[in-house]
Amino acid sequence: MKKSTRLIVAIFLVVILSVTAIGVWAAPARVGTVPVLSENISAGLSEVVNIGTGTVSVQADASSGGSMNIEKIADPSTKIGLPPEGWVFLLDQALKVTISNGLMNSVHICVPQAPDMVTKTTVFHYWNPENSTWTPIPTEVTGENPPMICGTGSAEGHYALLGK
């Protein structure tokens, strides 16, 4: 086979494979390449759950069994309550963590620290239903590449990252 024939066959194969790959990637059933995570996520206690913007884990006695449910709440300022004076919601959602048939010790939530958050004071808050206010919980920045903002709460309920 001549070199020119082999070159034409190779170019033809590259074109066919490229067209096929683009067709699969852009197919309407694929809706792009970014996975869409559910608004409600269920998992066993003591599992680390990917929530799309970070992770949630519930520390629990493994022998107690049970499960956790994590619900993403869009627009927390109108659906749950306004942030304290001087604070703003840094994410467009809050998380509602509920426990079924089990005993928990703590809730641990981590999200990546975006570059625009570096100069802000960032603290996770828990919605206190008794007095209808957002209450700060212990929060720290851990790790590198990317740094993670992690908060630890002690009860099931609503959690949100606030900053000022």
MARPA-59802 format. One record per residue (C-alpha): residue number from 1; z, x, y. Coordinates in nm, 2 decimals. Example, Ala and Ser with C-alpha at 12.3 -4.5 7.8 and 13.67 -1.06 7.14 Angstrom:
<rs>
<num: 1	w: 0.78	u: 1.23	v: -0.45>
<num: 2	w: 0.71	u: 1.37	v: -0.11>
</rs>
This chain:
<rs>
<num: 1	w: 0.00	u: 0.00	v: 0.00>
<num: 2	w: -0.09	u: 0.14	v: 0.34>
<num: 3	w: 0.17	u: 0.21	v: 0.60>
<num: 4	w: 0.03	u: -0.05	v: 0.84>
<num: 5	w: 0.05	u: -0.32	v: 0.57>
<num: 6	w: 0.41	u: -0.23	v: 0.50>
<num: 7	w: 0.49	u: -0.24	v: 0.87>
<num: 8	w: 0.33	u: -0.59	v: 0.91>
<num: 9	w: 0.53	u: -0.72	v: 0.60>
<num: 10	w: 0.85	u: -0.58	v: 0.74>
<num: 11	w: 0.79	u: -0.73	v: 1.09>
<num: 12	w: 0.70	u: -1.06	v: 0.92>
<num: 13	w: 1.03	u: -1.06	v: 0.72>
<num: 14	w: 1.24	u: -0.98	v: 1.02>
<num: 15	w: 1.08	u: -1.27	v: 1.22>
<num: 16	w: 1.13	u: -1.51	v: 0.93>
<num: 17	w: 1.50	u: -1.41	v: 0.87>
<num: 18	w: 1.57	u: -1.42	v: 1.25>
<num: 19	w: 1.43	u: -1.77	v: 1.28>
<num: 20	w: 1.63	u: -1.88	v: 0.98>
<num: 21	w: 1.96	u: -1.73	v: 1.11>
<num: 22	w: 1.91	u: -1.88	v: 1.46>
<num: 23	w: 1.84	u: -2.22	v: 1.30>
<num: 24	w: 2.16	u: -2.21	v: 1.10>
<num: 25	w: 2.37	u: -2.09	v: 1.39>
<num: 26	w: 2.24	u: -2.35	v: 1.63>
<num: 27	w: 2.23	u: -2.64	v: 1.39>
<num: 28	w: 2.38	u: -2.97	v: 1.53>
<num: 29	w: 2.63	u: -2.99	v: 1.24>
<num: 30	w: 2.77	u: -2.65	v: 1.33>
<num: 31	w: 2.85	u: -2.73	v: 1.70>
<num: 32	w: 2.84	u: -2.37	v: 1.80>
<num: 33	w: 3.04	u: -2.10	v: 1.63>
<num: 34	w: 3.39	u: -2.16	v: 1.76>
<num: 35	w: 3.61	u: -2.35	v: 1.51>
<num: 36	w: 3.78	u: -2.66	v: 1.65>
<num: 37	w: 4.14	u: -2.69	v: 1.54>
<num: 38	w: 4.30	u: -3.02	v: 1.48>
<num: 39	w: 4.53	u: -3.17	v: 1.73>
<num: 40	w: 4.79	u: -3.23	v: 1.45>
<num: 41	w: 4.88	u: -2.95	v: 1.22>
<num: 42	w: 5.11	u: -2.98	v: 0.92>
<num: 43	w: 5.26	u: -2.69	v: 0.72>
<num: 44	w: 5.56	u: -2.60	v: 0.51>
<num: 45	w: 5.87	u: -2.47	v: 0.67>
<num: 46	w: 5.88	u: -2.09	v: 0.73>
<num: 47	w: 5.50	u: -2.07	v: 0.75>
<num: 48	w: 5.32	u: -1.91	v: 1.05>
<num: 49	w: 5.07	u: -2.16	v: 1.18>
<num: 50	w: 4.77	u: -2.07	v: 1.39>
<num: 51	w: 4.74	u: -2.32	v: 1.68>
<num: 52	w: 4.43	u: -2.17	v: 1.83>
<num: 53	w: 4.60	u: -2.03	v: 2.14>
<num: 54	w: 4.87	u: -1.86	v: 1.94>
<num: 55	w: 5.11	u: -1.91	v: 1.66>
<num: 56	w: 5.41	u: -2.13	v: 1.57>
<num: 57	w: 5.67	u: -2.06	v: 1.30>
<num: 58	w: 5.98	u: -2.24	v: 1.21>
<num: 59	w: 6.26	u: -2.04	v: 1.06>
<num: 60	w: 6.43	u: -2.24	v: 0.80>
<num: 61	w: 6.63	u: -2.22	v: 0.48>
<num: 62	w: 6.35	u: -2.19	v: 0.22>
<num: 63	w: 6.56	u: -2.39	v: -0.03>
<num: 64	w: 6.57	u: -2.69	v: 0.19>
<num: 65	w: 6.20	u: -2.77	v: 0.13>
<num: 66	w: 6.05	u: -2.99	v: 0.40>
<num: 67	w: 5.76	u: -2.95	v: 0.63>
<num: 68	w: 5.67	u: -2.92	v: 0.99>
<num: 69	w: 5.42	u: -3.10	v: 1.21>
<num: 70	w: 5.28	u: -2.95	v: 1.53>
<num: 71	w: 5.11	u: -3.18	v: 1.77>
<num: 72	w: 4.92	u: -3.05	v: 2.07>
<num: 73	w: 4.99	u: -3.26	v: 2.39>
<num: 74	w: 4.72	u: -3.23	v: 2.65>
<num: 75	w: 4.83	u: -3.26	v: 3.02>
<num: 76	w: 5.21	u: -3.23	v: 2.96>
<num: 77	w: 5.29	u: -3.30	v: 3.33>
<num: 78	w: 5.18	u: -3.66	v: 3.30>
<num: 79	w: 5.25	u: -3.72	v: 2.93>
<num: 80	w: 5.60	u: -3.56	v: 2.91>
<num: 81	w: 5.73	u: -3.46	v: 3.25>
<num: 82	w: 5.68	u: -3.25	v: 3.57>
<num: 83	w: 5.77	u: -2.88	v: 3.55>
<num: 84	w: 6.08	u: -2.76	v: 3.75>
<num: 85	w: 6.03	u: -2.68	v: 4.12>
<num: 86	w: 5.82	u: -2.36	v: 4.17>
<num: 87	w: 5.70	u: -2.35	v: 3.81>
<num: 88	w: 5.35	u: -2.45	v: 3.68>
<num: 89	w: 5.21	u: -2.50	v: 3.33>
<num: 90	w: 5.02	u: -2.19	v: 3.23>
<num: 91	w: 4.85	u: -2.35	v: 2.93>
<num: 92	w: 4.67	u: -2.69	v: 2.94>
<num: 93	w: 4.89	u: -2.82	v: 2.66>
<num: 94	w: 5.25	u: -2.85	v: 2.53>
<num: 95	w: 5.35	u: -2.85	v: 2.16>
<num: 96	w: 5.56	u: -3.11	v: 1.99>
<num: 97	w: 5.73	u: -2.96	v: 1.68>
<num: 98	w: 5.88	u: -3.21	v: 1.43>
<num: 99	w: 6.05	u: -3.14	v: 1.10>
<num: 100	w: 6.04	u: -3.37	v: 0.79>
<num: 101	w: 6.28	u: -3.35	v: 0.50>
<num: 102	w: 6.42	u: -3.01	v: 0.58>
<num: 103	w: 6.67	u: -2.81	v: 0.78>
<num: 104	w: 6.55	u: -2.57	v: 1.05>
<num: 105	w: 6.72	u: -2.28	v: 1.22>
<num: 106	w: 6.48	u: -2.20	v: 1.50>
<num: 107	w: 6.13	u: -2.25	v: 1.63>
<num: 108	w: 5.93	u: -1.93	v: 1.73>
<num: 109	w: 5.61	u: -1.98	v: 1.94>
<num: 110	w: 5.38	u: -1.69	v: 2.05>
<num: 111	w: 5.07	u: -1.69	v: 2.27>
<num: 112	w: 4.87	u: -1.39	v: 2.39>
<num: 113	w: 4.95	u: -1.27	v: 2.74>
<num: 114	w: 4.63	u: -1.32	v: 2.95>
<num: 115	w: 4.56	u: -1.06	v: 3.21>
<num: 116	w: 4.63	u: -1.31	v: 3.49>
<num: 117	w: 4.98	u: -1.37	v: 3.34>
<num: 118	w: 5.09	u: -1.00	v: 3.37>
<num: 119	w: 5.21	u: -1.03	v: 3.73>
<num: 120	w: 5.38	u: -1.37	v: 3.68>
<num: 121	w: 5.72	u: -1.46	v: 3.54>
<num: 122	w: 5.64	u: -1.64	v: 3.22>
<num: 123	w: 5.90	u: -1.84	v: 3.03>
<num: 124	w: 5.88	u: -2.09	v: 2.75>
<num: 125	w: 6.06	u: -2.42	v: 2.82>
<num: 126	w: 6.19	u: -2.69	v: 2.60>
<num: 127	w: 6.18	u: -3.06	v: 2.71>
<num: 128	w: 6.54	u: -3.18	v: 2.71>
<num: 129	w: 6.51	u: -3.56	v: 2.64>
<num: 130	w: 6.88	u: -3.62	v: 2.74>
<num: 131	w: 6.83	u: -3.53	v: 3.10>
<num: 132	w: 6.45	u: -3.54	v: 3.12>
<num: 133	w: 6.40	u: -3.18	v: 3.23>
<num: 134	w: 6.22	u: -2.87	v: 3.11>
<num: 135	w: 6.49	u: -2.62	v: 3.01>
<num: 136	w: 6.41	u: -2.24	v: 2.97>
<num: 137	w: 6.45	u: -2.08	v: 2.63>
<num: 138	w: 6.48	u: -1.71	v: 2.54>
<num: 139	w: 6.13	u: -1.56	v: 2.60>
<num: 140	w: 6.01	u: -1.20	v: 2.56>
<num: 141	w: 5.68	u: -1.01	v: 2.58>
<num: 142	w: 5.62	u: -0.82	v: 2.25>
<num: 143	w: 5.35	u: -0.59	v: 2.10>
<num: 144	w: 5.04	u: -0.45	v: 2.24>
<num: 145	w: 4.67	u: -0.53	v: 2.23>
<num: 146	w: 4.72	u: -0.80	v: 2.32>
<num: 147	w: 5.08	u: -0.84	v: 2.43>
<num: 148	w: 5.23	u: -1.16	v: 2.31>
<num: 149	w: 5.47	u: -1.40	v: 2.50>
<num: 150	w: 5.71	u: -1.53	v: 2.24>
<num: 151	w: 5.98	u: -1.80	v: 2.29>
<num: 152	w: 6.25	u: -1.90	v: 2.05>
<num: 153	w: 6.40	u: -2.25	v: 2.05>
<num: 154	w: 6.67	u: -2.41	v: 1.84>
<num: 155	w: 6.56	u: -2.77	v: 1.81>
<num: 156	w: 6.25	u: -2.98	v: 1.73>
<num: 157	w: 6.08	u: -3.13	v: 2.02>
<num: 158	w: 5.83	u: -3.04	v: 2.31>
<num: 159	w: 5.77	u: -2.68	v: 2.41>
<num: 160	w: 5.55	u: -2.54	v: 2.69>
<num: 161	w: 5.48	u: -2.21	v: 2.86>
<num: 162	w: 5.56	u: -2.22	v: 3.23>
<num: 163	w: 5.51	u: -1.95	v: 3.50>
<num: 164	w: 5.57	u: -1.88	v: 3.86>
</rs>
